[in-house]
């Protein structure tokens, strides 16, 4: 069954680096990997997108290995305001665009 | 603010009824997507329109339909509502038709079917 898999939840402390991995064994050849952040009562918000290797922007980095069957979102020095649910979105070989189930990140003081 | 507007924010209705959810995309975006988010199913893609035409279809029930109008706003029609249709419905927009274009989400319509 083509799908994307993420950890259900993660805990961290302020100032730490957080890495969230998404597995997507059946990613389509030409599709990108996109990550979104969602706060309660809001729609998901775009964080970062990549095709392969490493992408970095002002809020996060995205690491994608050569086989592209997984990706890791890296949040440097998290703060309390980074507490949210993080989703990966991937195009699969069955032509489906599939969000992962989401990883609930809790940042503690 | 994503620039995507959804109305209404909340909707409470009874089983068997029909409702219409409305979405105005971000200025300049030609694609509109509809997603359903429930606790047990996560974010489920329903349907995509690009410049007025249906572009892609996901797990959309036959009781549900959508359209995109010439001014690019979109409506999602849900009919013969069941208790299980209670969920958050999100609209998202993007510039192009390419499914890899980053999505800009509205804040959703929370539908409660009683």
Interface residues (C-beta under 8 A of the other chain):
Chain A: X31 X32 X34 X36 X41 X42 X43 X44 X45 X46 X49 X87 X89 X91 X96 X97 X98 X99 X100 X101 X102
Chain B: X2 X4 X42 X43 X44 X45 X56 X58 X90 X92 X99 X100 X102 X103 X104 X105 X106 X107 X108
